[in-house]
Each structure stands twice: as C-alpha cells, then as structure tokens.
Amino acid sequence: MSNKASGFSFIKLALASLSAGMAVLVVSLPLIWLGSKVTPWLGLIIGLAAIVGIVAAVGFVSNRMVERAAAHIREERDASAPGPLDNR
C-alpha cells in the first residue's frame, strides 16, 4: 500500500506532535516565570507539570493521528476484501 493511499506521513506526525508540545511550552513559560517570581519552588512545580503536559500532548496527538491512519487503512482493506458471496 502506498503512503499516499493511506494519507499518513511521518513528517506530518512529527510536526504535529512537536507543535502540540511547543504549544504547551509556550503557554507554560509565562506561568513558570510568574511562579518563580513568587517562590522558586512554585516555578519548579509548574515546570515539572509543564513537562508532564508536553509529554501528554505529544502522546495524545501522535496516538490520535496513528489511530486515524490505521482506521483508514482498515476501511480500505475491508472494502477491497472479497465477501462470502463473491466466490461463486
């Protein structure tokens, strides 16, 4: 099966996953900065939560894209598979 038939691209997967992680980082950096102004421990806790959020966002986006591509491939395979009445 060709790559164009499934619509899946590893480059799209990598860019989407890294973009999701970058979005979490962009949102969390001001929070880390503000938290570190209050106390360094608060900045550290927010930073650790941001790392968990980045990993979760990357995992969520990549899993969703791979599942969507797998479902598309399954649909194509099932559509092209001969049915039980096609063997006559």
C-alpha positions as CSV (number, residue, x, y, z in Angstrom):
1,M,0.0,0.0,0.0
2,S,1.4,3.3,-0.9
3,N,1.9,6.2,1.5
4,K,-0.5,8.5,-0.5
5,A,-3.3,5.9,-0.3
6,S,-3.4,6.0,3.5
7,G,-2.8,9.7,3.8
8,F,-0.3,9.1,6.6
9,S,3.1,10.8,6.7
10,F,5.8,10.5,9.3
11,I,6.7,14.1,8.7
12,K,3.2,15.3,9.4
13,L,3.2,13.1,12.6
14,A,6.4,14.6,13.8
15,L,5.4,18.1,13.1
16,A,2.0,17.8,14.6
17,S,3.4,16.1,17.7
18,L,6.2,18.7,18.2
19,S,3.8,21.5,17.6
20,A,1.5,20.3,20.3
21,G,4.4,20.1,22.7
22,M,5.6,23.6,21.7
23,A,2.1,25.0,22.3
24,V,2.1,23.6,25.8
25,L,5.6,25.0,26.3
26,V,4.5,28.5,25.1
27,V,1.6,28.5,27.4
28,S,3.6,27.2,30.4
29,L,6.6,29.5,30.1
30,P,4.8,32.6,31.4
31,L,3.3,30.6,34.2
32,I,6.7,29.2,35.2
33,W,8.2,32.7,35.1
34,L,5.4,34.1,37.3
35,G,5.6,31.2,39.6
36,S,9.3,31.6,40.0
37,K,8.8,35.3,41.0
38,V,6.6,34.1,43.9
39,T,9.0,31.4,45.0
40,P,11.5,29.2,43.2
41,W,9.7,26.0,44.4
42,L,6.5,27.1,42.7
43,G,8.3,27.7,39.5
44,L,9.8,24.2,39.7
45,I,6.5,22.6,40.4
46,I,4.9,24.4,37.4
47,G,7.9,23.5,35.3
48,L,7.5,19.8,36.2
49,A,3.8,20.0,35.5
50,A,4.6,21.6,32.1
51,I,7.0,18.6,31.3
52,V,4.2,16.2,32.0
53,G,1.8,18.3,29.9
54,I,4.2,18.3,27.0
55,V,4.6,14.5,27.1
56,A,0.8,14.1,27.4
57,A,0.2,16.5,24.4
58,V,2.7,14.8,22.2
59,G,1.4,11.3,23.1
60,F,-2.2,12.4,22.6
61,V,-1.7,13.9,19.2
62,S,0.6,11.2,17.8
63,N,-1.8,8.4,19.1
64,R,-4.8,10.1,17.5
65,M,-3.1,10.5,14.2
66,V,-1.8,6.9,14.1
67,E,-5.2,5.6,15.1
68,R,-6.9,7.7,12.4
69,A,-4.5,6.3,9.7
70,A,-4.9,2.8,11.0
71,A,-8.7,3.1,10.8
72,H,-8.4,4.4,7.2
73,I,-6.2,1.5,6.2
74,R,-8.6,-1.0,7.9
75,E,-11.5,0.6,5.9
76,E,-9.7,0.3,2.7
77,R,-8.7,-3.3,3.4
78,D,-12.2,-4.3,4.3
79,A,-13.7,-2.6,1.3
80,S,-11.3,-4.4,-1.1
81,A,-11.6,-7.8,0.7
82,P,-13.9,-10.3,-1.1
83,G,-17.2,-11.0,0.7
84,P,-18.5,-14.5,1.4
85,L,-20.8,-14.4,-1.7
86,D,-18.0,-13.2,-4.1
87,N,-16.5,-16.7,-4.5
88,R,-19.3,-18.0,-6.8
